[in-house]
């Protein structure tokens, strides 16, 4: 069985409530946006909605799992 690993990502907070993930080649791969009462919304690089999550860690993990 071959295991596929997600590429290493770097997370940067660009402004209050907005985190951008970049791949090793500095290419953006997605964002997480904080929606105060509603949680953290994840958007993939193609604009795909990856859901709303209760914590930043859960949101970042959702993006990483989608790669």
Residue frames as a rotation matrix with the C-alpha (Angstrom) as fourth column:
UNK 1
0.581 0.814 0.000 0.00
0.814 -0.581 0.000 0.00
0.000 0.000 -1.000 0.00
UNK 2
-0.472 -0.710 0.523 1.31
0.706 -0.660 -0.259 3.46
0.528 0.247 0.812 -0.92
UNK 3
0.222 0.492 -0.842 0.77
0.877 -0.478 -0.048 6.28
-0.426 -0.727 -0.538 1.53
UNK 4
-0.015 -0.159 0.987 0.30
0.674 -0.730 -0.107 9.76
0.738 0.664 0.118 0.10
UNK 5
-0.218 -0.140 -0.966 1.41
0.895 -0.424 -0.140 12.58
-0.390 -0.895 0.217 2.36
UNK 6
0.852 0.497 0.165 0.08
0.524 -0.810 -0.265 16.11
0.002 0.312 -0.950 2.11
UNK 7
0.070 -0.862 0.501 2.73
0.539 -0.390 -0.746 18.66
0.839 0.322 0.438 1.18
UNK 8
-0.364 -0.270 -0.892 4.26
0.912 -0.300 -0.281 20.65
-0.191 -0.915 0.355 4.03
UNK 9
0.373 0.575 0.728 2.33
0.643 -0.726 0.244 23.85
0.669 0.377 -0.641 4.48
UNK 10
-0.817 -0.500 -0.285 3.29
0.566 -0.608 -0.556 27.17
0.105 -0.616 0.781 6.01
UNK 11
0.312 0.950 -0.020 0.52
0.906 -0.291 0.306 29.12
0.285 -0.114 -0.952 7.70
UNK 12
-0.856 -0.518 0.004 0.69
0.497 -0.824 -0.274 32.91
0.145 -0.232 0.962 7.95
UNK 13
0.167 0.881 -0.442 -1.81
0.866 -0.345 -0.361 35.27
-0.470 -0.322 -0.821 9.51
UNK 14
-0.414 -0.313 0.855 -2.14
0.819 -0.539 0.199 38.02
0.399 0.782 0.479 6.91
UNK 15
-0.575 0.308 0.758 -4.52
-0.429 -0.902 0.041 40.14
0.697 -0.302 0.651 8.96
UNK 16
-0.723 0.358 0.591 -6.83
-0.563 0.190 -0.804 39.74
-0.401 -0.914 0.065 11.92
UNK 17
0.140 0.872 0.468 -9.04
-0.415 0.481 -0.772 36.70
-0.899 -0.086 0.429 11.23
UNK 18
0.893 0.132 -0.429 -7.34
-0.449 0.245 -0.859 35.61
-0.008 0.960 0.278 7.97
UNK 19
0.080 -0.857 0.508 -4.75
-0.362 0.450 0.816 32.83
-0.929 -0.249 -0.274 7.57
UNK 20
0.664 0.033 -0.747 -3.16
-0.744 0.121 -0.657 31.81
0.069 0.992 0.105 4.26
UNK 21
0.496 -0.493 0.714 -1.54
0.021 0.829 0.558 28.43
-0.868 -0.262 0.422 3.66
UNK 22
0.509 -0.406 -0.759 1.33
-0.861 -0.245 -0.446 28.17
-0.005 0.881 -0.474 1.21
UNK 23
0.973 -0.229 0.003 3.09
0.227 0.963 -0.146 25.11
0.031 0.143 0.989 -0.17
UNK 24
0.339 -0.932 -0.126 6.86
0.581 0.102 0.807 24.62
-0.740 -0.347 0.577 -0.11
UNK 25
-0.377 -0.467 0.800 7.09
0.925 -0.228 0.302 26.36
0.042 0.854 0.518 -3.51
UNK 26
-0.868 0.047 -0.495 5.40
0.166 -0.911 -0.377 29.49
-0.469 -0.409 0.783 -2.00
UNK 27
-0.735 0.677 0.031 2.21
-0.044 -0.094 0.995 28.82
0.676 0.730 0.099 -3.97
UNK 28
-0.579 0.599 0.553 -0.99
-0.792 -0.252 -0.556 29.65
-0.194 -0.760 0.620 -1.98
UNK 29
-0.891 0.237 -0.387 -3.13
0.068 0.912 0.404 26.56
0.449 0.334 -0.829 -1.42
UNK 30
0.025 0.973 -0.228 -6.02
0.690 0.148 0.709 27.89
0.724 -0.175 -0.667 0.67
UNK 31
-0.643 -0.159 0.749 -7.30
-0.307 -0.842 -0.442 30.24
0.701 -0.515 0.493 3.32
UNK 32
-0.266 0.598 -0.756 -9.05
0.920 0.393 -0.013 30.16
0.289 -0.698 -0.655 6.66
UNK 33
-0.546 0.202 0.813 -11.29
-0.126 -0.979 0.159 33.07
0.828 -0.015 0.560 7.61
UNK 34
-0.856 0.257 -0.449 -12.63
0.506 0.241 -0.828 33.61
-0.104 -0.936 -0.336 11.12
UNK 35
-0.331 0.843 0.423 -16.35
0.023 -0.441 0.897 34.34
0.943 0.307 0.126 11.24
UNK 36
-0.540 -0.136 0.830 -16.69
-0.695 -0.484 -0.532 35.58
0.474 -0.864 0.167 14.82
UNK 37
-0.100 0.602 0.793 -19.66
-0.890 0.302 -0.342 33.63
-0.445 -0.740 0.505 16.16
UNK 38
0.764 0.569 -0.306 -19.83
-0.640 0.604 -0.475 31.02
-0.086 0.559 0.825 13.41
UNK 39
0.649 -0.582 0.490 -16.31
0.288 0.784 0.550 29.55
-0.704 -0.216 0.676 13.52
UNK 40
-0.237 -0.862 -0.449 -13.57
-0.423 -0.325 0.846 29.24
-0.875 0.390 -0.288 10.93
UNK 41
0.824 0.566 -0.019 -14.42
-0.199 0.258 -0.945 28.96
-0.530 0.783 0.325 7.21
UNK 42
-0.224 -0.920 0.321 -12.00
0.022 0.324 0.946 27.06
-0.974 0.218 -0.052 4.98
UNK 43
0.832 0.388 -0.397 -11.58
-0.364 -0.157 -0.918 27.72
-0.418 0.908 0.010 1.25
UNK 44
0.331 -0.705 0.627 -9.33
0.591 0.673 0.444 25.59
-0.736 0.224 0.639 -0.97
UNK 45
-0.579 -0.726 -0.371 -7.07
0.161 -0.548 0.821 26.94
-0.799 0.415 0.434 -3.71
UNK 46
-0.849 0.294 0.439 -9.73
0.475 0.058 0.878 26.47
0.233 0.954 -0.189 -6.40
UNK 47
-0.678 0.607 0.416 -12.34
-0.611 -0.779 0.140 28.32
0.409 -0.159 0.899 -4.33
UNK 48
-0.127 0.634 -0.763 -13.97
0.158 0.772 0.615 25.13
0.979 -0.043 -0.198 -3.04
UNK 49
0.182 0.307 0.934 -15.77
-0.866 -0.401 0.300 25.55
0.467 -0.863 0.193 0.29
UNK 50
-0.425 -0.429 -0.797 -14.26
-0.010 0.883 -0.470 23.07
0.905 -0.192 -0.380 2.75
UNK 51
0.255 0.723 -0.642 -16.71
0.671 0.346 0.656 23.85
0.696 -0.598 -0.397 5.53
UNK 52
0.228 -0.076 0.971 -16.93
-0.582 -0.810 0.073 25.75
0.781 -0.581 -0.229 8.78
UNK 53
0.019 -0.369 -0.929 -15.06
0.533 0.790 -0.303 24.45
0.846 -0.490 0.211 11.82
UNK 54
0.859 0.431 -0.276 -15.15
0.429 -0.311 0.848 25.23
0.280 -0.847 -0.452 15.54
UNK 55
0.603 -0.711 -0.361 -11.43
0.136 -0.354 0.925 25.92
-0.786 -0.607 -0.116 15.94
UNK 56
0.487 -0.544 -0.683 -8.52
-0.846 -0.488 -0.215 27.21
-0.216 0.683 -0.698 13.89
UNK 57
-0.535 -0.733 0.419 -6.71
-0.625 0.678 0.387 23.89
-0.568 -0.054 -0.821 14.34
UNK 58
-0.060 0.609 0.791 -9.70
0.331 0.760 -0.560 21.94
-0.942 0.228 -0.247 12.95
UNK 59
0.838 0.391 -0.380 -9.99
-0.161 -0.488 -0.858 24.34
-0.521 0.780 -0.346 10.01
UNK 60
0.105 -0.889 -0.445 -6.29
-0.966 -0.197 0.166 24.07
-0.236 0.413 -0.880 9.15
UNK 61
-0.587 -0.291 0.755 -6.45
-0.256 0.952 0.168 20.29
-0.768 -0.095 -0.634 9.41
UNK 62
0.421 0.823 0.381 -9.44
0.245 0.301 -0.921 20.24
-0.873 0.481 -0.075 7.01
UNK 63
0.739 -0.219 -0.637 -7.46
-0.639 -0.527 -0.560 22.16
-0.213 0.822 -0.529 4.39
UNK 64
-0.321 -0.945 0.070 -4.41
-0.894 0.327 0.306 19.94
-0.312 0.036 -0.949 4.83
UNK 65
-0.352 0.263 0.898 -6.57
0.025 0.962 -0.272 16.80
-0.936 -0.074 -0.345 4.49
UNK 66
0.691 0.719 -0.079 -8.05
-0.025 -0.086 -0.996 18.12
-0.723 0.690 -0.042 1.23
UNK 67
0.279 -0.665 -0.692 -4.67
-0.913 -0.408 0.024 18.25
-0.298 0.625 -0.721 -0.54
